[in-house]
Amino acid sequence: MIRPPALSRRDLLAGLVFTLSGSGATEREWRCDVAVIGGGTGGCAAAPLSFCPDASVLRQQMAAFLLKTLEGASYEPPDCEGVFDDVPCPSTFADWIEELADRDITGGCGGSNFCPASPNTRGQMAVFLTKTFRLLLYGP
């Protein structure tokens, strides 16, 4: 494991460095550390703390990842109400998924479904990131 040469005081105090599962470079390792320090993710395993950058991310996991990155690690969304037919309410990711829908970040995958156990496509990821962080990709 390689720690990047320039760490901020906050990074050093946090003391968090992921063990990467799969291939990884120094820059990618640093980006994984930033994701956990920023509160967006706790990784994919606790012992050793791992990020698993080559693993797929399910749509339900992405909902929590996006909102925790946007709002901070302590953020908890409101309780679910049963918006999507394929997302039981209550369930582990239901609150997160429904909050994405309430913020008009997602409309699901069609037919009143969210498809929580499906992996994100790169296209879906682009839309999630653009809408969550209000990115302007084209135009003035």
C-alpha positions as CSV (number, residue, x, y, z in Angstrom):
1,M,0.0,0.0,0.0
2,I,1.3,3.4,-0.9
3,R,0.3,6.6,0.8
4,P,0.5,9.7,-1.4
5,P,3.3,12.1,-0.4
6,A,1.2,15.2,0.4
7,L,-1.5,14.4,3.0
8,S,-3.5,17.1,4.7
9,R,-3.7,17.4,8.5
10,R,-7.3,16.1,8.3
11,D,-6.2,13.0,6.3
12,L,-3.5,12.2,8.8
13,L,-5.8,12.6,11.8
14,A,-8.4,10.3,10.1
15,G,-5.7,7.7,9.6
16,L,-7.6,5.9,6.9
17,V,-5.9,4.1,4.1
18,F,-7.7,1.4,2.1
19,T,-6.2,-1.9,1.1
20,L,-7.2,-2.1,-2.6
21,S,-8.7,-5.4,-3.8
22,G,-7.7,-5.7,-7.4
23,S,-5.3,-3.7,-9.5
24,G,-4.6,-0.1,-8.4
25,A,-2.3,2.8,-8.8
26,T,-1.2,5.4,-6.2
27,E,-3.6,8.0,-7.6
28,R,-6.5,5.6,-7.5
29,E,-5.6,4.5,-3.9
30,W,-5.6,8.2,-2.9
31,R,-9.0,8.8,-4.5
32,C,-10.4,5.8,-2.5
33,D,-9.0,7.3,0.7
34,V,-10.7,10.6,-0.1
35,A,-14.0,8.8,-0.6
36,V,-14.0,7.3,2.8
37,I,-12.6,10.4,4.6
38,G,-15.3,12.5,3.0
39,G,-18.0,10.1,4.3
40,G,-19.2,8.8,0.9
41,T,-18.4,5.2,1.6
42,G,-17.1,2.9,4.3
43,G,-15.6,0.6,1.7
44,C,-16.5,-3.1,1.0
45,A,-14.8,-4.8,4.0
46,A,-13.7,-3.7,7.4
47,A,-10.7,-6.0,8.1
48,P,-8.6,-5.0,6.4
49,L,-10.4,-1.8,5.4
50,S,-10.9,-2.3,1.7
51,F,-12.5,-0.3,-1.2
52,C,-12.7,-3.0,-4.0
53,P,-12.4,-0.6,-6.9
54,D,-12.9,-3.3,-9.5
55,A,-16.2,-4.5,-8.0
56,S,-19.6,-3.5,-9.4
57,V,-21.7,-1.0,-7.5
58,L,-25.4,-1.8,-7.3
59,R,-28.0,0.9,-7.9
60,Q,-29.2,0.7,-4.3
61,Q,-25.6,1.1,-3.0
62,M,-25.1,4.1,-5.3
63,A,-28.1,5.9,-3.7
64,A,-26.4,5.9,-0.3
65,F,-23.0,6.7,-1.7
66,L,-24.3,9.7,-3.6
67,L,-26.2,11.2,-0.7
68,K,-23.5,10.6,1.9
69,T,-20.9,12.2,-0.3
70,L,-23.2,15.2,-1.0
71,E,-24.6,15.7,2.6
72,G,-21.8,14.2,4.8
73,A,-21.3,11.0,6.7
74,S,-23.8,11.7,9.4
75,Y,-26.7,12.4,7.0
76,E,-29.8,10.2,7.3
77,P,-32.6,10.5,4.8
78,P,-36.3,10.6,5.8
79,D,-38.1,7.4,6.3
80,C,-39.4,5.6,3.1
81,E,-43.0,5.6,2.0
82,G,-43.0,2.8,-0.6
83,V,-42.4,4.7,-3.9
84,F,-41.0,1.9,-6.0
85,D,-42.7,-1.5,-6.5
86,D,-39.4,-3.4,-6.3
87,V,-38.0,-1.6,-3.2
88,P,-39.5,-3.0,0.0
89,C,-40.2,-0.3,2.6
90,P,-38.7,-0.5,5.1
91,S,-35.4,-2.0,3.9
92,T,-31.7,-1.2,4.1
93,F,-31.5,1.1,1.1
94,A,-35.2,2.2,0.7
95,D,-34.8,5.5,2.5
96,W,-31.8,6.4,0.4
97,I,-33.4,5.4,-2.9
98,E,-36.6,7.3,-2.2
99,E,-34.6,10.4,-1.2
100,L,-32.9,10.3,-4.6
101,A,-36.3,10.2,-6.2
102,D,-37.6,13.0,-4.0
103,R,-34.7,15.2,-5.2
104,D,-35.5,14.3,-8.9
105,I,-32.1,12.6,-9.2
106,T,-33.7,9.3,-10.3
107,G,-37.1,8.3,-11.7
108,G,-36.2,4.6,-11.4
109,C,-35.6,2.1,-14.2
110,G,-39.1,2.0,-15.6
111,G,-42.5,0.7,-14.8
112,S,-42.5,2.0,-11.2
113,N,-39.3,0.1,-10.4
114,F,-35.9,1.2,-9.3
115,C,-34.0,-2.1,-10.1
116,P,-32.0,-1.9,-6.8
117,A,-30.0,-5.1,-7.3
118,S,-28.8,-4.1,-10.9
119,P,-25.3,-2.8,-11.4
120,N,-25.0,0.8,-12.5
121,T,-24.1,1.3,-16.1
122,R,-21.6,4.1,-17.0
123,G,-24.5,6.1,-18.5
124,Q,-26.6,5.8,-15.3
125,M,-23.5,6.8,-13.2
126,A,-23.1,9.9,-15.4
127,V,-26.7,10.9,-14.8
128,F,-26.5,10.2,-11.1
129,L,-23.4,12.3,-10.7
130,T,-24.5,15.1,-12.9
131,K,-27.9,15.5,-11.1
132,T,-26.6,14.9,-7.6
133,F,-23.8,17.5,-7.8
134,R,-25.6,19.8,-10.2
135,L,-22.8,19.6,-12.8
136,L,-23.1,21.7,-15.9
137,L,-21.6,19.5,-18.7
138,Y,-22.6,21.5,-21.8
139,G,-23.6,25.1,-22.6
140,P,-23.3,28.4,-20.8
